[in-house]
Amino acid sequence: MSELQKFRLINKIEGISFIILIFIAMPLKYSFGFPIATKIVGMIHGLLVFAFLYQILEAKKEAGFTWKETGFYTLLSLVPFGSFYTDKLLAKKMITA
C-alpha cells in the first residue's frame, strides 16, 4: 500500500470520527448529559488527528504534494465533511498520475 493510499484511508477514518464527534458525541453530552461520549470519541479522534498529520507528511514526500496542497488538505480536515472533498481531490490526482 502506497503512502498516498494510506493517507486516503486515515483521512477518511479521521473525517468520520470528526463527524461522529460533532453530530453524535457532542449532542449526547450537551443535550442529554452524557459526557463520557465526548471523552471516548474525543480521545479516539485526537489520536486519529496525530495519525493524519503523520500520514500527510509521509504522503507529501511520496506523492510530491506542494506545501500549499498539504496546507489545503490539512485545513479541509478542520471542516466537517472536508475530508471527503479531500478524498475526491486525491482520487482525481491518483487517476491522472
mmCIF file of the C-alpha atoms, coordinates in Angstrom:
data_MODEL
# 
_entry.id   MODEL 
# 
loop_
_atom_site.group_PDB 
_atom_site.id 
_atom_site.type_symbol 
_atom_site.label_atom_id 
_atom_site.label_alt_id 
_atom_site.label_comp_id 
_atom_site.label_asym_id 
_atom_site.label_entity_id 
_atom_site.label_seq_id 
_atom_site.pdbx_PDB_ins_code 
_atom_site.Cartn_x 
_atom_site.Cartn_y 
_atom_site.Cartn_z 
_atom_site.occupancy 
_atom_site.B_iso_or_equiv 
_atom_site.pdbx_formal_charge 
_atom_site.auth_seq_id 
_atom_site.auth_comp_id 
_atom_site.auth_asym_id 
_atom_site.auth_atom_id 
_atom_site.pdbx_PDB_model_num 
ATOM 1  C CA . MET A 1 1  ? 0.000   0.000  0.000   1.00 0.00 ? 1  MET A CA 1 
ATOM 2  C CA . SER A 1 2  ? 1.446   3.357  -1.006  1.00 0.00 ? 2  SER A CA 1 
ATOM 3  C CA . GLU A 1 3  ? 1.728   6.300  1.374   1.00 0.00 ? 3  GLU A CA 1 
ATOM 4  C CA . LEU A 1 4  ? -0.929  8.121  -0.655  1.00 0.00 ? 4  LEU A CA 1 
ATOM 5  C CA . GLN A 1 5  ? -3.344  5.217  -0.236  1.00 0.00 ? 5  GLN A CA 1 
ATOM 6  C CA . LYS A 1 6  ? -2.573  5.111  3.491   1.00 0.00 ? 6  LYS A CA 1 
ATOM 7  C CA . PHE A 1 7  ? -3.214  8.856  3.676   1.00 0.00 ? 7  PHE A CA 1 
ATOM 8  C CA . ARG A 1 8  ? -6.548  8.490  1.885   1.00 0.00 ? 8  ARG A CA 1 
ATOM 9  C CA . LEU A 1 9  ? -7.551  5.777  4.355   1.00 0.00 ? 9  LEU A CA 1 
ATOM 10 C CA . ILE A 1 10 ? -6.576  7.689  7.512   1.00 0.00 ? 10 ILE A CA 1 
ATOM 11 C CA . ASN A 1 11 ? -8.146  10.841 6.028   1.00 0.00 ? 11 ASN A CA 1 
ATOM 12 C CA . LYS A 1 12 ? -11.496 9.033  5.679   1.00 0.00 ? 12 LYS A CA 1 
ATOM 13 C CA . ILE A 1 13 ? -11.323 7.485  9.157   1.00 0.00 ? 13 ILE A CA 1 
ATOM 14 C CA . GLU A 1 14 ? -10.352 10.799 10.769  1.00 0.00 ? 14 GLU A CA 1 
ATOM 15 C CA . GLY A 1 15 ? -13.161 12.553 8.873   1.00 0.00 ? 15 GLY A CA 1 
ATOM 16 C CA . ILE A 1 16 ? -15.717 10.014 10.049  1.00 0.00 ? 16 ILE A CA 1 
ATOM 17 C CA . SER A 1 17 ? -14.509 10.348 13.648  1.00 0.00 ? 17 SER A CA 1 
ATOM 18 C CA . PHE A 1 18 ? -14.884 14.141 13.364  1.00 0.00 ? 18 PHE A CA 1 
ATOM 19 C CA . ILE A 1 19 ? -18.474 13.771 12.131  1.00 0.00 ? 19 ILE A CA 1 
ATOM 20 C CA . ILE A 1 20 ? -19.267 11.344 14.966  1.00 0.00 ? 20 ILE A CA 1 
ATOM 21 C CA . LEU A 1 21 ? -17.716 13.741 17.489  1.00 0.00 ? 21 LEU A CA 1 
ATOM 22 C CA . ILE A 1 22 ? -19.645 16.772 16.246  1.00 0.00 ? 22 ILE A CA 1 
ATOM 23 C CA . PHE A 1 23 ? -23.010 15.271 15.366  1.00 0.00 ? 23 PHE A CA 1 
ATOM 24 C CA . ILE A 1 24 ? -23.348 12.394 17.853  1.00 0.00 ? 24 ILE A CA 1 
ATOM 25 C CA . ALA A 1 25 ? -20.997 12.725 20.843  1.00 0.00 ? 25 ALA A CA 1 
ATOM 26 C CA . MET A 1 26 ? -21.396 16.469 21.418  1.00 0.00 ? 26 MET A CA 1 
ATOM 27 C CA . PRO A 1 27 ? -25.222 16.389 21.308  1.00 0.00 ? 27 PRO A CA 1 
ATOM 28 C CA . LEU A 1 28 ? -25.118 13.421 23.685  1.00 0.00 ? 28 LEU A CA 1 
ATOM 29 C CA . LYS A 1 29 ? -23.014 15.483 26.080  1.00 0.00 ? 29 LYS A CA 1 
ATOM 30 C CA . TYR A 1 30 ? -24.732 18.859 25.849  1.00 0.00 ? 30 TYR A CA 1 
ATOM 31 C CA . SER A 1 31 ? -28.344 17.843 25.187  1.00 0.00 ? 31 SER A CA 1 
ATOM 32 C CA . PHE A 1 32 ? -28.615 14.601 27.111  1.00 0.00 ? 32 PHE A CA 1 
ATOM 33 C CA . GLY A 1 33 ? -25.988 14.976 29.851  1.00 0.00 ? 33 GLY A CA 1 
ATOM 34 C CA . PHE A 1 34 ? -23.819 12.068 28.727  1.00 0.00 ? 34 PHE A CA 1 
ATOM 35 C CA . PRO A 1 35 ? -20.253 13.492 28.939  1.00 0.00 ? 35 PRO A CA 1 
ATOM 36 C CA . ILE A 1 36 ? -18.499 10.145 28.548  1.00 0.00 ? 36 ILE A CA 1 
ATOM 37 C CA . ALA A 1 37 ? -19.402 10.240 24.843  1.00 0.00 ? 37 ALA A CA 1 
ATOM 38 C CA . THR A 1 38 ? -17.106 13.181 24.141  1.00 0.00 ? 38 THR A CA 1 
ATOM 39 C CA . LYS A 1 39 ? -14.361 11.767 26.336  1.00 0.00 ? 39 LYS A CA 1 
ATOM 40 C CA . ILE A 1 40 ? -14.247 8.495  24.418  1.00 0.00 ? 40 ILE A CA 1 
ATOM 41 C CA . VAL A 1 41 ? -14.851 9.812  20.910  1.00 0.00 ? 41 VAL A CA 1 
ATOM 42 C CA . GLY A 1 42 ? -12.677 12.876 21.555  1.00 0.00 ? 42 GLY A CA 1 
ATOM 43 C CA . MET A 1 43 ? -9.725  10.747 22.611  1.00 0.00 ? 43 MET A CA 1 
ATOM 44 C CA . ILE A 1 44 ? -10.083 8.484  19.575  1.00 0.00 ? 44 ILE A CA 1 
ATOM 45 C CA . HIS A 1 45 ? -10.415 11.488 17.285  1.00 0.00 ? 45 HIS A CA 1 
ATOM 46 C CA . GLY A 1 46 ? -7.349  13.119 18.860  1.00 0.00 ? 46 GLY A CA 1 
ATOM 47 C CA . LEU A 1 47 ? -5.235  10.048 18.173  1.00 0.00 ? 47 LEU A CA 1 
ATOM 48 C CA . LEU A 1 48 ? -6.524  9.972  14.607  1.00 0.00 ? 48 LEU A CA 1 
ATOM 49 C CA . VAL A 1 49 ? -5.556  13.635 14.140  1.00 0.00 ? 49 VAL A CA 1 
ATOM 50 C CA . PHE A 1 50 ? -1.966  12.769 15.047  1.00 0.00 ? 50 PHE A CA 1 
ATOM 51 C CA . ALA A 1 51 ? -2.081  9.806  12.651  1.00 0.00 ? 51 ALA A CA 1 
ATOM 52 C CA . PHE A 1 52 ? -3.472  12.144 9.964   1.00 0.00 ? 52 PHE A CA 1 
ATOM 53 C CA . LEU A 1 53 ? -0.669  14.660 10.450  1.00 0.00 ? 53 LEU A CA 1 
ATOM 54 C CA . TYR A 1 54 ? 1.993   11.961 10.323  1.00 0.00 ? 54 TYR A CA 1 
ATOM 55 C CA . GLN A 1 55 ? 0.485   10.359 7.235   1.00 0.00 ? 55 GLN A CA 1 
ATOM 56 C CA . ILE A 1 56 ? 0.023   13.612 5.321   1.00 0.00 ? 56 ILE A CA 1 
ATOM 57 C CA . LEU A 1 57 ? 3.739   14.329 5.755   1.00 0.00 ? 57 LEU A CA 1 
ATOM 58 C CA . GLU A 1 58 ? 4.619   10.829 4.552   1.00 0.00 ? 58 GLU A CA 1 
ATOM 59 C CA . ALA A 1 59 ? 2.276   11.181 1.578   1.00 0.00 ? 59 ALA A CA 1 
ATOM 60 C CA . LYS A 1 60 ? 3.757   14.621 0.827   1.00 0.00 ? 60 LYS A CA 1 
ATOM 61 C CA . LYS A 1 61 ? 7.187   13.033 0.443   1.00 0.00 ? 61 LYS A CA 1 
ATOM 62 C CA . GLU A 1 62 ? 6.000   10.193 -1.775  1.00 0.00 ? 62 GLU A CA 1 
ATOM 63 C CA . ALA A 1 63 ? 3.283   11.920 -3.824  1.00 0.00 ? 63 ALA A CA 1 
ATOM 64 C CA . GLY A 1 64 ? 5.088   15.230 -4.104  1.00 0.00 ? 64 GLY A CA 1 
ATOM 65 C CA . PHE A 1 65 ? 2.394   17.448 -2.589  1.00 0.00 ? 65 PHE A CA 1 
ATOM 66 C CA . THR A 1 66 ? 3.340   21.093 -2.515  1.00 0.00 ? 66 THR A CA 1 
ATOM 67 C CA . TRP A 1 67 ? 3.212   22.849 0.840   1.00 0.00 ? 67 TRP A CA 1 
ATOM 68 C CA . LYS A 1 68 ? 0.141   24.681 -0.472  1.00 0.00 ? 68 LYS A CA 1 
ATOM 69 C CA . GLU A 1 69 ? -1.645  21.368 -1.157  1.00 0.00 ? 69 GLU A CA 1 
ATOM 70 C CA . THR A 1 70 ? -0.545  19.966 2.199   1.00 0.00 ? 70 THR A CA 1 
ATOM 71 C CA . GLY A 1 71 ? -1.894  23.041 3.986   1.00 0.00 ? 71 GLY A CA 1 
ATOM 72 C CA . PHE A 1 72 ? -5.133  22.927 1.997   1.00 0.00 ? 72 PHE A CA 1 
ATOM 73 C CA . TYR A 1 73 ? -5.738  19.256 2.826   1.00 0.00 ? 73 TYR A CA 1 
ATOM 74 C CA . THR A 1 74 ? -4.975  19.966 6.471   1.00 0.00 ? 74 THR A CA 1 
ATOM 75 C CA . LEU A 1 75 ? -7.401  22.905 6.548   1.00 0.00 ? 75 LEU A CA 1 
ATOM 76 C CA . LEU A 1 76 ? -10.083 20.756 4.937   1.00 0.00 ? 76 LEU A CA 1 
ATOM 77 C CA . SER A 1 77 ? -9.692  18.267 7.791   1.00 0.00 ? 77 SER A CA 1 
ATOM 78 C CA . LEU A 1 78 ? -10.880 21.013 10.166  1.00 0.00 ? 78 LEU A CA 1 
ATOM 79 C CA . VAL A 1 79 ? -14.161 21.440 8.269   1.00 0.00 ? 79 VAL A CA 1 
ATOM 80 C CA . PRO A 1 80 ? -16.977 18.918 8.733   1.00 0.00 ? 80 PRO A CA 1 
ATOM 81 C CA . PHE A 1 81 ? -17.150 16.736 5.595   1.00 0.00 ? 81 PHE A CA 1 
ATOM 82 C CA . GLY A 1 82 ? -13.958 18.407 4.298   1.00 0.00 ? 82 GLY A CA 1 
ATOM 83 C CA . SER A 1 83 ? -12.067 15.124 4.396   1.00 0.00 ? 83 SER A CA 1 
ATOM 84 C CA . PHE A 1 84 ? -14.499 13.666 1.885   1.00 0.00 ? 84 PHE A CA 1 
ATOM 85 C CA . TYR A 1 85 ? -13.712 16.515 -0.509  1.00 0.00 ? 85 TYR A CA 1 
ATOM 86 C CA . THR A 1 86 ? -10.006 15.857 0.060   1.00 0.00 ? 86 THR A CA 1 
ATOM 87 C CA . ASP A 1 87 ? -10.560 12.212 -0.848  1.00 0.00 ? 87 ASP A CA 1 
ATOM 88 C CA . LYS A 1 88 ? -12.304 13.267 -4.065  1.00 0.00 ? 88 LYS A CA 1 
ATOM 89 C CA . LEU A 1 89 ? -9.358  15.510 -4.979  1.00 0.00 ? 89 LEU A CA 1 
ATOM 90 C CA . LEU A 1 90 ? -6.850  12.765 -4.178  1.00 0.00 ? 90 LEU A CA 1 
ATOM 91 C CA . ALA A 1 91 ? -8.797  10.205 -6.227  1.00 0.00 ? 91 ALA A CA 1 
ATOM 92 C CA . LYS A 1 92 ? -8.508  12.524 -9.244  1.00 0.00 ? 92 LYS A CA 1 
ATOM 93 C CA . LYS A 1 93 ? -4.811  13.021 -8.507  1.00 0.00 ? 93 LYS A CA 1 
ATOM 94 C CA . MET A 1 94 ? -4.254  9.229  -8.444  1.00 0.00 ? 94 MET A CA 1 
ATOM 95 C CA . ILE A 1 95 ? -6.080  8.771  -11.760 1.00 0.00 ? 95 ILE A CA 1 
ATOM 96 C CA . THR A 1 96 ? -4.031  11.436 -13.528 1.00 0.00 ? 96 THR A CA 1 
ATOM 97 C CA . ALA A 1 97 ? -0.744  10.237 -12.024 1.00 0.00 ? 97 ALA A CA 1 
# 
